[in-house]
Amino acid sequence: MVNYEILEAFAQIIKEKKIDREFLIEILETSILAASRKKFGNEQNLEIKIDDLSGVVEVYCYRTVVSQIENPNYEVLLRKALKLNSNAKIGGEVKMLIPFDDFGRNAVQNIRQMVLQRIREAEREKIHKQYSQRIGEVVTGAVQQVDKGNVIINIGNRIEAIMPRKEQIQKERFYQGDTVRGVIVDVTQPAKGPQIVISRTHDDFLRRLFELEVPEIFEGMVQIKSTARDPGHRSKIAVFSIDPRIDPIGACVGYKGSRVQAVVRELSGERIDIVPWHSDPKRFVANSLSPAKISNIILFAEKRTMTVIVNDDQLSLAIGKNGLNARLGAKLTNWRLDLLDKTQYEELLLEAKASEISLRELEGVSDDLIDILFEFGFETVQDLENMMPEELMEQIEELHEEDADIIIDVVDRMLDALEDVDEENKGKESGDSDNDEIEEENGDDPNSSKESRSG
């Protein structure tokens, strides 16, 4: 039997949705089976056959052969069963065709709706899977609408992406019909279907743009080691060439700056610094703070911190407007950077020198041990701060374990005492400051002064 409504929907779906025929037949069978069970009962033993070329749909049920019918939905008389199967006998089962007219028009409409619903779900799952694998890719589309600051973009095949306000460069404005590019950063699966989120502020967008503009990066000859952005204002990228014959900075800049300027235009005038990456952290940090010239760098590996010293006239250049150059440099290198000019650094050295305590002031350590420590460059208590006896013995091989324990123990007790004194002094300064504030609040009023003292 042929139901033309189902056949028409079947052909339309294959044409428009480009759904695999076998998958569509499976959906159709499942939907008809669900409608059949709803119509004739869940306990029915049903079988569905579909010819996808002719559109013939056949629904069969299996009924028990009886001499007297008690339940017409599950039983059939012997004389009728013999017409279907000459070997039928009481207690056995026969296969019977259910006419489509028995379903009724509502059941047919329900089947059609179930098929369309299942196909929509399959489409959503397909889109979610497809674009989840494309996270990090650049896509281009046309602006459909701007809704409460969020930009809805058609990226092809009637698939929409969203660019939230936080993923937009602050000074950019978009209008319906505008062509826009962005990088896919997330694919979510809300109830209404997959939502593709794209961004123009993400660091990956900067990377992908350089890959598109610089063939050496696309081919892997030049690598972008790290990036740092303040979207719409300024960016830094660190590049490295695996081929010594290729200048990584020159490759990114291009002839007369054509390559980097193409990226700058796409990012609405965002200034881009291209710096050479280096395996030596100090040299990399020095490069990252360009155009400032660095005088010296002191590295504290355990704290992943560097103190960067520049000439007095270079400090403002190293820090940048509103601290932007220093922030981008720290993000690019993944090091915490403390910037000082030479004058500030020399003042700190003098303060540190003044607070240092000579090892000769230690009580409980013999003069012979002190002489050995001086010989190996340990002259102050601060030189041995945070050092373990094992570390000291590694540097001074002639030192016995017992002597190393004594030295470190005395030094630790001295440093603890100094820390207690510093905290006590800070407490006194805080108390004096509080008293000054109370006196200022009380002013010259003798009554208020008496109240504060009595309280």
N, C-alpha and C positions, 0 to 999 in steps of 0.2 A: 504494500500500500504506500501511497505517496501523500505526504502532507506538504502542500506547497508553501505554507508559511515557514515551516522549518527549512525546506529546501532553499527558499529565497534568502533567509537569514544566513544559512550555511554558505552560500555562494558569496554573499556580500562581505561576510567576515573574512573569508579567504582572500578576497580581492583587496579590502581596505587595511586589514590588520596584519596581513602577511604572516598569518599563523600557520605553523606546520600542520598539514592535513591529518596526520596520525594523531597528533596531540588534540586537535579539534574534535576528531571522532571520539576520542577517549572522554573529553569533556561532555560531548553530546550524549554518549551512552550513560555516563554518570547522572546527568540531569534527568534523562528520561526514566532511568531506574528509580531516582528519588521521587519523581512525580507519580510513577506507577505504584510505588509502595504507599504513597500518601493517598492515592485513589482507592487501591484495592487491599491495603493492609500490609503491615510490616512482615507478617509471617509468610507472605506469598513467595513462592520459589519462581523467580522471573528470569527471563533471558532476553537480551536485546541484540538485534542484528541490524546493521546500518550499511547500505551501499552508498559510498560517498560520491560515486559517479552518477548514479541514477536518482539518488535522493530517496530510495525506498527504505523505509524504517519499519521494522517488524518487531513486535513485542509478544513474547510467548510466556505462557504460564503453565505450570505443572499441577494437574488436579488428580485427586484420588478417585478411582472408579468405585461406585457404590450402587446398591440396588434401590436405595431410597435416599433422596437428598435432604440433608439437614442444614448444610451451610453451602449455598450456591457459589460462594467466592472460593471455596477450596475443594468442592466435590462435583462430580459429573456422573450422570446415569450410564449404565453399561451400554445401552443401545446407541447412545450418542458417541460413546468412546470407541465402539466398534467401527463407526464410520471413519474415525481418525486413524485407528490402528486396529487391524483385524486380529491382532494377538492380544488385545486388551482383555483383562479379566478383573473380577472384583478384588479390591485390595491393592491392585497395581496403580500405576500412574500413567497418564497420557499427556502429551505436549499439545497445548491448544493456543491458537493465534488469537490475540486480543485485538479486535477492530479499533482503529483510532477513534471512531465515533464514540466508543465507550468512554474515552477520556473526557470529552467535552471541550468546548472552546477555551474555557478558563484554564484547564490543565495544559493545553497547548501553549497558551500565552505564558504560563508559569515556566514551562520548559524553556521557552525562548529567553525569558528574563534570567533564568538560572545560567544558561549558556553564556549570555552577555556578561553577567556578573563574574563568572569564573574566568572569562577571557580578560576582563579588566584587571582582575587580581593577578593573572599571569603576566599581563603587560607591565604592571607596577613592579612585580618581582624581577622581571627581565631588565627594566630600566635601572632599578636599584643595584642589581648585580653588575650591570654593564658600567655604570658610572662610578660605582665603588672602586672598580679596578682602574679608573682613570683619575683618581685623586692625585693632584700635583700637575695635571695637564692644563694647558691654556686653551680656553674655548672662546669663540667669538659669537656674538648674537645681537639681536635688535631689541631695544627697550620696548616692552609692551605697555608698561604703566609704572608709575611711581606711587607707592601706597605707604603713607606715613613714614616717608624717608627711605623705605625699602624699595629697591629697584627690581622689578620683575622682567626677566630677559628671556626671549625665545631663542634657544640655542640650536634649533633645527628639529625637523620631524615632529613638530607640535609639542616639543619637550620644553618645559619652562624651568628656569633656574632663578634663584633669588640672591641678590647682593644686599645684605643687611647694611644699615647705616654705618656700623662699626667697621665694616670691611671696605668702605669707600674712602678715597682720598678726600680730606676735609674740604678743600676748596673746589672740588668738582661738582658740577650740576648736570643732571641727565634729564632728557625730555623724550617723549614718545617718538620712536623711529630712529633714535641715535644708535649707531653701531658702537658696541663696547666689548672690550676684552677683559678677561680675568682668569684666575687660576682656580680650579676646583679644590676646595679645602675640606668639604664634608658632604656626605650623602646620608640624610636621615630618612626614617620610614614612619611618618605620622599616619593617622587614620585615613587621610584624604589621598595618600599615595606618596611616593618618594619625593623628597625635596632636595634639590641639588644646590649647594651653597657655594658661591664663588666670591673671590676676594681680589681687590686691587692693592691692598695694604700688606699682604702677607709677604714674607721674605722670599718664598718660593716663586712669587710672581716676578720679582727682580731676576732671580736665577733663570727662569724659563725664557724671559725676554732676551737675556744675553745669549742663551743657547740658540734662539731663533736668529739673532743678528750676527753671531760670531761662529763661523763654521768650525774654527779650531776647538771651540768649547763643545759644540755638538758632536764632533768626532772624537772627543776625549783627549786631544793633544794638549789642551789648556784646561785646567781644572779650577773651579770656583771652590776654594777651601772653606770660606765662611762669608756671611753677609750680616749687615746691620742696617736697619732702616729707621728713619723718622719720616713716615710716609708724607709725600708732598713737599718735604723740605730738603732732606739730605740723606744720602746713603753712602755706605762704604762696602766694597767687596774686596776680598783677598784672593789673588789669583796666583797660579803656579803652573809652569810649563814642564811636562815630562820630557820634552825635546829641547835640549840646550840651544838649538838653532832658532827656536821660536821665542820672540819677546812676548811674554804674556800680556803686559800692559799695552804694548803697541797693537797686538791682535785685538784687544777689547776696544781700543780707541778707534782704530780704523783710519783709512785715508782721510786726512783733514778732519778727523773726529766724526766721520759719518756714522760709524756703528754706535758709539756711545750716545751721540745726539739723537739717534732714532729711539733709543730707550728713554732718554730724557723727555722727548716729546710725548711718548706714550704715557709717561708718569707725570704729565702736566708740569714740566719744568723742574722736577726734583733733581737737585744737584748730586752728582755721583762721583765719589773718590775711588779710584782704582789703585790699590796698593799691592806690592809684592808680598806673598806669603813667605815665611821663613820658618824652618824647623827650630831655630834658636828663639825661645820665647822673648828674650830681651830685644833682639833685632826685629821680631815681628811687632812687638809693642811700639818700638820706635817708628816703624813704618806706618803703623795704624794711626799715629797722632799727627801725621803730615797734614798740613805743610809746616808744622812747628819743628824746629831743630832741637834734638834732645842732647843734653850734655852728659848725663849719667843715669843709670838705672840700678836700683838695689832690689834684688829679688828675695822674697820670703816664701819659699816653696811650700812650707807646711800650712801657711795661711792663704796660699794662692793669691798673693798680693805683691804688687811692685810699687816702690816709691820712685817716681820719675822726676828727675831734676832738669830744669831748663834754665837758660839765661833769663835774667829779669825781664828783658824786652820780649821774650817768647811766651811767657806764661799765659797771657790773655789769648794768644793764638792757639796754644795747646788746649786750653779749656774750651774755647769757642763761644759763640753767642749762646747765652743761657745754659752753658755747660754742654752743648750738643756734641762738640768734637770729642771731648773726653768720654761722654757716655757711649757714643758710637764706637770709639776705640776700645773701651772696656768690653762691650758686647761682641765686637768682632774677634777679639783675642781670647775672650772668656777668662780674663784676669781682672781682679780689682786693682784700680790704679789710683794712687795718691800723688797728685801733682804739686810740686813745690818749685819756686824759683831758687836761685843759688843763695840769695840773702836769707830766705826763710830756712833753708837747709843748714846753713852755717850757724844760725841762731839755735836751731835744734841740737846741733852737735855740741855747742858750748853748754847748753842746758844739760844734755846727757852726760857730758864730761864732768860737769860740776857735781852731779848726783852720784857719780861712780865712787865706790869704796875700794881702796887698795886691799889686795889679799894680805898685805903685811899687818893690817889691822885686825885680822882674825885671831881669836883666842882659841887655843886648843889644837893648832896646827903648827908643827915644828918649823924652824927657819929653813932646815934642809929641804923639806917638802915645798915650802914657798919658793925657794930658789929653783927647784925643778920645774914648778909651774911657770915661773917667769921665763925660764929657758925655752919653754914650748909656747910662749906667747899668751899665757893666761895671767893677766896682771890685776884684774879687778874682780870683785864678787859677781858683777853683772856678766862677765865673760863665761861664768860657769852656770848661769841661770838655766833652769830646765834640763840640765845635763844629768844623765844617769852614770853611776860608777862604772858600768861596763863600757860606756862610750868614752869616758875619760881614760880608762885603761887601754882602749884601742889606740888612742892618740899618744899615750905615754906608756910604752911597753915596759919600761923599767919600774913602773908603779905597781906595788903590791895591792891585792884586793882589799886588805884591811885598811891600808892608807887611803885608798880611793873612797871607801865607805866613810871614813872619818872626815875627809875633805868635803864631800858632797853633803854630809849631815850638817856640818858646821855652816856651810854656805846656805843651805835651805833654812836653817834656824835664823840666820842673819837676815835673809830676804823676808821671811815671815814677820820678823820684828819690825823691819822697815815698813812693810805693808800695814801693820797695825798702827804705827806712828802716823803714816799718811792718812789713814781713815780717821784717826783721832783728831788730827789737824783739820780735816775736812768737816768733821762734826762741829768743832769749835767755830770754824768760819761760818757754818750754816746757822749756828746758834746766835752768833754776833749779828748776822744779817737779820734774823728774826727779831732780835731785840731792837735793832735800828728801825725796823718797820713799825714795831709797836710804839716806839717813841714818836715816830713821825705821825702815826695815826692819833696819838694822844695830844700832840702839840704842847701848848703851854698851859693846858687846863690842869690845875693842881688836883682836882677831884678825880679826874680820869687817871692821873698818874698814881694816886693812892689806890684806886680800884685795881689797877693792873698789878701792882706789887702785892696787894693782899690776896689777889686771886692766885 
